[in-house]
């Protein structure tokens, strides 16, 4: 038997970061009564979102198709930011959804819904307290500091579909963090960093919340989504600066998430301004 070279690029080259078990994931998730129609795991790609959008537009993906990458070389964040991490150090996946019963005006809730699902799944499977920063960041606490451990990106896929992409740092060590403000589940004290059960838990929570939301025709109040998101949102109750399109910014207290999923900021002049898009900076703790 040829001795194993720990430095080679085989799938077992980093034994503390074992590969995902694609067959087991399919058995667990792709069932007759499930949302999920397919689960594909690729070793490496530029962006699971770009790949799945292309498949969906070409008619080669059904609703509930899941694409997972062990490594992303050009993962996308909001505002065309890049997201990179070592191979098998996190969860990098995208899901194709086609919410036909929901008016398009309510599709803006999908990234927030996904945030709730990711936080729920990780809380159950990793035992880590997570919080959501509006609109699409996942926060964990590392050494008493709030750090970003994940993000969510929604992209339209044709006339009737949306691809939701999720990236979560699972086993990133301190010296591997791309920026000092980043974190990972391991650094936050996760009881488990086994990515198979973490991914299953997140996808099951997504299936649950998506089913509730769709069953309520996208109504965030009736489905319970608006209340649940607000309860887990670290942005509410804090003084924030919203950096808006057109190089405008406003400062005030984040007081609510409205029925359209927008962050409502109460400024010092007494105006309550809903923000639908922009970068939010937490200026001080709640």
MIKE-726984 format. One record per residue (C-alpha): residue in three letters; chain; x, y, z. Coordinates in nm, 3 decimals, decimal comma, always signed. Layout:
residues N
["Ala" "A" [X Y Z]]
...
//
This chain:
residues 286
["Unk" "A" [+0,000 +0,000 +0,000]]
["Unk" "A" [+0,140 +0,340 -0,095]]
["Unk" "A" [+0,198 +0,558 +0,212]]
["Unk" "A" [-0,031 +0,858 +0,233]]
["Unk" "A" [+0,133 +1,193 +0,173]]
["Unk" "A" [-0,036 +1,444 +0,400]]
["Unk" "A" [+0,061 +1,727 +0,171]]
["Unk" "A" [-0,108 +1,588 -0,140]]
["Unk" "A" [-0,430 +1,733 -0,278]]
["Unk" "A" [-0,643 +1,424 -0,228]]
["Unk" "A" [-0,981 +1,444 -0,063]]
["Unk" "A" [-0,823 +1,316 +0,260]]
["Unk" "A" [-0,530 +1,558 +0,258]]
["Unk" "A" [-0,662 +1,744 +0,561]]
["Unk" "A" [-0,790 +1,484 +0,804]]
["Unk" "A" [-0,937 +1,735 +1,050]]
["Unk" "A" [-1,153 +1,859 +0,761]]
["Unk" "A" [-1,307 +1,542 +0,616]]
["Unk" "A" [-1,513 +1,563 +0,297]]
["Unk" "A" [-1,890 +1,574 +0,294]]
["Unk" "A" [-2,071 +1,246 +0,233]]
["Unk" "A" [-2,280 +1,328 -0,074]]
["Unk" "A" [-2,462 +0,993 -0,082]]
["Unk" "A" [-2,563 +1,020 +0,285]]
["Unk" "A" [-2,682 +1,377 +0,235]]
["Unk" "A" [-2,900 +1,268 -0,058]]
["Unk" "A" [-3,049 +0,981 +0,141]]
["Unk" "A" [-3,133 +1,216 +0,428]]
["Unk" "A" [-3,272 +1,505 +0,225]]
["Unk" "A" [-3,407 +1,389 -0,112]]
["Unk" "A" [-3,734 +1,214 -0,034]]
["Unk" "A" [-4,070 +1,196 -0,202]]
["Unk" "A" [-4,233 +1,446 +0,036]]
["Unk" "A" [-3,928 +1,673 +0,064]]
["Unk" "A" [-3,856 +2,016 -0,080]]
["Unk" "A" [-3,520 +1,888 -0,202]]
["Unk" "A" [-3,502 +1,740 -0,550]]
["Unk" "A" [-3,125 +1,691 -0,579]]
["Unk" "A" [-2,810 +1,738 -0,373]]
["Unk" "A" [-2,485 +1,768 -0,567]]
["Unk" "A" [-2,145 +1,809 -0,403]]
["Unk" "A" [-1,854 +1,936 -0,613]]
["Unk" "A" [-1,494 +1,953 -0,499]]
["Unk" "A" [-1,426 +2,301 -0,627]]
["Unk" "A" [-1,603 +2,575 -0,817]]
["Unk" "A" [-1,601 +2,951 -0,857]]
["Unk" "A" [-1,945 +3,016 -0,711]]
["Unk" "A" [-2,228 +2,775 -0,632]]
["Unk" "A" [-2,473 +3,062 -0,685]]
["Unk" "A" [-2,346 +3,135 -1,037]]
["Unk" "A" [-2,346 +2,766 -1,126]]
["Unk" "A" [-2,698 +2,701 -0,994]]
["Unk" "A" [-2,842 +3,017 -1,153]]
["Unk" "A" [-2,700 +2,899 -1,487]]
["Unk" "A" [-2,851 +2,551 -1,441]]
["Unk" "A" [-3,190 +2,696 -1,345]]
["Unk" "A" [-3,199 +2,938 -1,638]]
["Unk" "A" [-3,109 +2,652 -1,873]]
["Unk" "A" [-3,397 +2,444 -1,735]]
["Unk" "A" [-3,155 +2,192 -1,581]]
["Unk" "A" [-3,260 +2,237 -1,217]]
["Unk" "A" [-3,587 +2,164 -1,040]]
["Unk" "A" [-3,705 +2,350 -0,735]]
["Unk" "A" [-3,515 +2,228 -0,433]]
["Unk" "A" [-3,192 +2,157 -0,619]]
["Unk" "A" [-2,896 +2,200 -0,383]]
["Unk" "A" [-2,540 +2,259 -0,497]]
["Unk" "A" [-2,262 +2,231 -0,239]]
["Unk" "A" [-1,893 +2,305 -0,293]]
["Unk" "A" [-1,608 +2,180 -0,078]]
["Unk" "A" [-1,418 +2,490 -0,192]]
["Unk" "A" [-1,524 +2,812 -0,362]]
["Unk" "A" [-1,266 +3,016 -0,546]]
["Unk" "A" [-1,491 +3,311 -0,632]]
["Unk" "A" [-1,771 +3,297 -0,378]]
["Unk" "A" [-1,991 +3,605 -0,390]]
["Unk" "A" [-2,112 +3,832 -0,115]]
["Unk" "A" [-2,325 +4,143 -0,139]]
["Unk" "A" [-2,199 +4,436 -0,345]]
["Unk" "A" [-1,982 +4,199 -0,553]]
["Unk" "A" [-1,754 +4,124 -0,259]]
["Unk" "A" [-1,555 +3,802 -0,275]]
["Unk" "A" [-1,583 +3,523 -0,020]]
["Unk" "A" [-1,294 +3,273 -0,001]]
["Unk" "A" [-1,195 +3,012 +0,258]]
["Unk" "A" [-0,978 +2,700 +0,277]]
["Unk" "A" [-1,118 +2,380 +0,126]]
["Unk" "A" [-1,366 +2,194 +0,349]]
["Unk" "A" [-1,348 +2,463 +0,618]]
["Unk" "A" [-1,710 +2,569 +0,590]]
["Unk" "A" [-2,051 +2,522 +0,436]]
["Unk" "A" [-2,075 +2,677 +0,090]]
["Unk" "A" [-2,402 +2,594 -0,083]]
["Unk" "A" [-2,691 +2,726 -0,290]]
["Unk" "A" [-3,058 +2,625 -0,318]]
["Unk" "A" [-3,295 +2,689 -0,609]]
["Unk" "A" [-3,644 +2,801 -0,503]]
["Unk" "A" [-3,951 +2,872 -0,712]]
["Unk" "A" [-4,211 +3,030 -0,479]]
["Unk" "A" [-4,498 +3,038 -0,729]]
["Unk" "A" [-4,768 +3,109 -0,468]]
["Unk" "A" [-4,586 +3,413 -0,330]]
["Unk" "A" [-4,618 +3,760 -0,489]]
["Unk" "A" [-4,280 +3,876 -0,623]]
["Unk" "A" [-4,304 +4,184 -0,397]]
["Unk" "A" [-4,256 +3,952 -0,098]]
["Unk" "A" [-3,953 +3,765 -0,236]]
["Unk" "A" [-3,729 +4,014 -0,056]]
["Unk" "A" [-3,801 +3,812 +0,258]]
["Unk" "A" [-3,613 +3,509 +0,124]]
["Unk" "A" [-3,265 +3,616 +0,246]]
["Unk" "A" [-3,410 +3,698 +0,589]]
["Unk" "A" [-3,598 +3,366 +0,597]]
["Unk" "A" [-3,274 +3,188 +0,508]]
["Unk" "A" [-3,097 +3,371 +0,790]]
["Unk" "A" [-3,355 +3,246 +1,038]]
["Unk" "A" [-3,317 +2,892 +0,903]]
["Unk" "A" [-2,936 +2,899 +0,919]]
["Unk" "A" [-2,939 +3,037 +1,274]]
["Unk" "A" [-3,197 +2,777 +1,380]]
["Unk" "A" [-3,012 +2,485 +1,225]]
["Unk" "A" [-2,672 +2,584 +1,361]]
["Unk" "A" [-2,811 +2,644 +1,708]]
["Unk" "A" [-2,951 +2,290 +1,711]]
["Unk" "A" [-2,658 +2,108 +1,552]]
["Unk" "A" [-2,355 +2,312 +1,661]]
["Unk" "A" [-2,481 +2,444 +1,994]]
["Unk" "A" [-2,367 +2,794 +1,902]]
["Unk" "A" [-2,567 +3,106 +1,978]]
["Unk" "A" [-2,596 +3,297 +1,654]]
["Unk" "A" [-2,748 +3,634 +1,576]]
["Unk" "A" [-2,855 +3,798 +1,252]]
["Unk" "A" [-2,724 +4,130 +1,132]]
["Unk" "A" [-2,969 +4,288 +0,889]]
["Unk" "A" [-3,002 +4,203 +0,610]]
["Unk" "A" [-2,793 +3,890 +0,560]]
["Unk" "A" [-2,499 +3,835 +0,796]]
["Unk" "A" [-2,466 +3,560 +1,055]]
["Unk" "A" [-2,290 +3,669 +1,374]]
["Unk" "A" [-2,123 +3,464 +1,646]]
["Unk" "A" [-1,944 +3,568 +1,965]]
["Unk" "A" [-1,570 +3,500 +1,985]]
["Unk" "A" [-1,386 +3,604 +2,303]]
["Unk" "A" [-1,667 +3,843 +2,391]]
["Unk" "A" [-1,666 +4,010 +2,049]]
["Unk" "A" [-1,929 +3,996 +1,779]]
["Unk" "A" [-1,785 +3,843 +1,462]]
["Unk" "A" [-1,925 +3,763 +1,119]]
["Unk" "A" [-1,925 +3,388 +1,054]]
["Unk" "A" [-2,150 +3,370 +0,752]]
["Unk" "A" [-2,348 +3,546 +0,487]]
["Unk" "A" [-2,644 +3,498 +0,254]]
["Unk" "A" [-2,694 +3,612 -0,104]]
["Unk" "A" [-3,013 +3,587 -0,310]]
["Unk" "A" [-3,009 +3,608 -0,690]]
["Unk" "A" [-3,293 +3,590 -0,939]]
["Unk" "A" [-3,285 +3,284 -1,162]]
["Unk" "A" [-3,506 +3,341 -1,463]]
["Unk" "A" [-3,856 +3,483 -1,441]]
["Unk" "A" [-3,989 +3,259 -1,167]]
["Unk" "A" [-3,699 +3,149 -0,951]]
["Unk" "A" [-3,448 +3,255 -0,688]]
["Unk" "A" [-3,115 +3,101 -0,592]]
["Unk" "A" [-3,019 +3,148 -0,228]]
["Unk" "A" [-2,651 +3,112 -0,149]]
["Unk" "A" [-2,511 +3,051 +0,199]]
["Unk" "A" [-2,154 +3,059 +0,324]]
["Unk" "A" [-2,065 +2,970 +0,683]]
["Unk" "A" [-1,717 +2,946 +0,835]]
["Unk" "A" [-1,711 +2,623 +1,034]]
["Unk" "A" [-1,353 +2,522 +1,126]]
["Unk" "A" [-1,158 +2,835 +1,033]]
["Unk" "A" [-0,874 +2,892 +1,278]]
["Unk" "A" [-0,773 +3,238 +1,397]]
["Unk" "A" [-0,473 +3,255 +1,164]]
["Unk" "A" [-0,694 +3,167 +0,866]]
["Unk" "A" [-0,949 +3,444 +0,912]]
["Unk" "A" [-0,967 +3,672 +0,607]]
["Unk" "A" [-1,020 +3,982 +0,824]]
["Unk" "A" [-1,000 +4,036 +1,202]]
["Unk" "A" [-1,376 +4,092 +1,222]]
["Unk" "A" [-1,448 +3,740 +1,091]]
["Unk" "A" [-1,526 +3,438 +1,304]]
["Unk" "A" [-1,616 +3,072 +1,277]]
["Unk" "A" [-1,828 +2,817 +1,459]]
["Unk" "A" [-1,514 +2,651 +1,597]]
["Unk" "A" [-1,382 +2,980 +1,738]]
["Unk" "A" [-1,726 +3,043 +1,891]]
["Unk" "A" [-1,706 +2,715 +2,084]]
["Unk" "A" [-1,922 +2,486 +1,870]]
["Unk" "A" [-1,993 +2,147 +2,029]]
["Unk" "A" [-1,976 +1,993 +1,681]]
["Unk" "A" [-1,803 +2,101 +1,360]]
["Unk" "A" [-1,905 +1,792 +1,161]]
["Unk" "A" [-2,036 +1,954 +0,846]]
["Unk" "A" [-2,272 +1,673 +0,741]]
["Unk" "A" [-2,514 +1,710 +1,036]]
["Unk" "A" [-2,471 +2,088 +1,027]]
["Unk" "A" [-2,577 +2,103 +0,663]]
["Unk" "A" [-2,868 +1,865 +0,718]]
["Unk" "A" [-2,991 +2,073 +1,012]]
["Unk" "A" [-2,973 +2,399 +0,817]]
["Unk" "A" [-3,148 +2,255 +0,511]]
["Unk" "A" [-3,424 +2,101 +0,722]]
["Unk" "A" [-3,480 +2,433 +0,898]]
["Unk" "A" [-3,489 +2,605 +0,557]]
["Unk" "A" [-3,746 +2,354 +0,432]]
["Unk" "A" [-3,960 +2,416 +0,741]]
["Unk" "A" [-3,951 +2,797 +0,721]]
["Unk" "A" [-3,992 +2,807 +0,344]]
["Unk" "A" [-4,298 +2,581 +0,375]]
["Unk" "A" [-4,455 +2,805 +0,641]]
["Unk" "A" [-4,384 +3,122 +0,443]]
["Unk" "A" [-4,510 +2,977 +0,118]]
["Unk" "A" [-4,820 +2,838 +0,289]]
["Unk" "A" [-4,895 +3,193 +0,409]]
["Unk" "A" [-4,845 +3,324 +0,051]]
["Unk" "A" [-4,533 +3,502 +0,171]]
["Unk" "A" [-4,706 +3,698 +0,447]]
["Unk" "A" [-4,425 +3,756 +0,700]]
["Unk" "A" [-4,663 +3,818 +0,990]]
["Unk" "A" [-4,898 +3,522 +0,932]]
["Unk" "A" [-4,605 +3,282 +0,881]]
["Unk" "A" [-4,435 +3,404 +1,200]]
["Unk" "A" [-4,125 +3,497 +1,004]]
["Unk" "A" [-4,127 +3,870 +1,082]]
["Unk" "A" [-4,152 +3,813 +1,458]]
["Unk" "A" [-3,890 +3,537 +1,460]]
["Unk" "A" [-3,646 +3,737 +1,252]]
["Unk" "A" [-3,684 +4,039 +1,478]]
["Unk" "A" [-3,625 +3,824 +1,788]]
["Unk" "A" [-3,294 +3,700 +1,650]]
["Unk" "A" [-3,178 +4,023 +1,488]]
["Unk" "A" [-2,876 +4,180 +1,659]]
["Unk" "A" [-2,926 +4,503 +1,466]]
["Unk" "A" [-3,253 +4,602 +1,635]]
["Unk" "A" [-3,223 +4,832 +1,933]]
["Unk" "A" [-2,878 +4,951 +1,831]]
["Unk" "A" [-2,742 +5,275 +1,701]]
["Unk" "A" [-2,643 +5,211 +1,341]]
["Unk" "A" [-2,515 +5,390 +1,035]]
["Unk" "A" [-2,679 +5,295 +0,708]]
["Unk" "A" [-2,455 +5,353 +0,408]]
["Unk" "A" [-2,700 +5,391 +0,123]]
["Unk" "A" [-2,676 +5,391 -0,255]]
["Unk" "A" [-2,565 +5,726 -0,394]]
["Unk" "A" [-2,308 +5,780 -0,115]]
["Unk" "A" [-2,578 +5,886 +0,131]]
["Unk" "A" [-2,578 +5,770 +0,490]]
["Unk" "A" [-2,811 +5,802 +0,789]]
["Unk" "A" [-2,749 +5,742 +1,158]]
["Unk" "A" [-3,011 +5,644 +1,411]]
["Unk" "A" [-3,161 +5,362 +1,615]]
["Unk" "A" [-3,273 +5,048 +1,432]]
["Unk" "A" [-3,625 +5,012 +1,569]]
["Unk" "A" [-3,803 +4,754 +1,353]]
["Unk" "A" [-3,808 +4,532 +1,046]]
["Unk" "A" [-4,121 +4,629 +0,851]]
["Unk" "A" [-4,360 +4,412 +0,650]]
["Unk" "A" [-4,142 +4,446 +0,342]]
["Unk" "A" [-3,832 +4,325 +0,525]]
["Unk" "A" [-3,682 +4,674 +0,538]]
["Unk" "A" [-3,488 +4,802 +0,840]]
["Unk" "A" [-3,661 +5,101 +1,001]]
["Unk" "A" [-3,418 +5,356 +1,143]]
["Unk" "A" [-3,532 +5,632 +1,377]]
["Unk" "A" [-3,308 +5,933 +1,322]]
["Unk" "A" [-3,229 +6,207 +1,573]]
["Unk" "A" [-3,473 +6,436 +1,389]]
["Unk" "A" [-3,758 +6,200 +1,477]]
["Unk" "A" [-3,801 +6,061 +1,126]]
["Unk" "A" [-3,848 +5,687 +1,086]]
["Unk" "A" [-3,679 +5,590 +0,761]]
["Unk" "A" [-3,713 +5,242 +0,610]]
["Unk" "A" [-3,396 +5,113 +0,445]]
["Unk" "A" [-3,434 +4,845 +0,180]]
["Unk" "A" [-3,074 +4,815 +0,068]]
["Unk" "A" [-2,740 +4,928 +0,198]]
["Unk" "A" [-2,456 +4,848 +0,432]]
["Unk" "A" [-2,535 +4,864 +0,803]]
["Unk" "A" [-2,263 +4,945 +1,055]]
["Unk" "A" [-2,330 +4,866 +1,423]]
["Unk" "A" [-2,200 +5,174 +1,606]]
["Unk" "A" [-2,250 +5,056 +1,961]]
["Unk" "A" [-2,410 +4,765 +2,152]]
["Unk" "A" [-2,780 +4,762 +2,229]]
//
